[in-house]
Amino acid sequence: MLDNPIWHALSTKHARFAEGGALARRYQPAVTPLAGLGTASPEAYDALAKLLGQNGMVGLFLDAPPELPSGWTLVHHGQLAQMVHDADAPPEADPGLTRLTDADIPAMADLVRRTEPGPFGARTPELGTYLGIFNGGRLVAMAGERVRFGNYAEVSAVCTDPEFRGRGLACKLVTAIVREMKARDETPVLHVRADNEGAIRLYERLGFRTRRNLFVAVVKH
């Protein structure tokens, strides 16, 4: 399941957010621009093309470099380190964290725009808990949950305003999200750019270990 996380999430715990069928599924576009294939076959890509329509674009997590059928364009690609938490539950969370609600979505979208942590849509917060840190009424850091499959839950949208980096805010937020997942008997997992050595070192200090690299591909039909 870890080798194809988006597909398994859309086929099980996140089926209510899914569009598609037996070969290809995507999240409803307002939730997040991610999709999954049962297998990376020409038939699956054909099914995905029908979901996307003309000039549709989506992100895929693949277990091998993308080999796209005719008619597809590779817009962006890279490698992600898939990290799994294999330590005990962390200590109590910092009391200065705020549980974000629908009223905070504009502030969340603004922080995402300033920090670019990855795909984030208007309805992404529906996928799970989001915690934030405010300074002077402005959201300056947050972290949350995204895909769920089996007993795994993904830490996602970890971002800090550039003016507030280096203060350990991401560490506090990820620690709190991991604690909530562990309390539900879920195993935290996350995906980070494989060349982001600083973030990988931080996650290692928090109890994550790299399992393998996956390939991310933003594709257009």
Secondary structure, 3 states (H helix, E strand, C coil): CCCCHHHHHHHCCCHHHEEECCCEEEECCCCCCEEEECCCCHHHHHHHHHHHCCCCEEEEEECCCCCCCCCCEEEEEEEEEEEEECCCCCCCCCCCCEECCHHHHHHHHHHHHHHCCCCCCCCHHHHCCEEEEEECCEEEEEEEEEEEECCEEEEEEEEECHHHCCCCHHHHHHHHHHHHHHHCCCEEEEEEECCCHHHHHHHHHCCEEEEEEEEEEEEEC
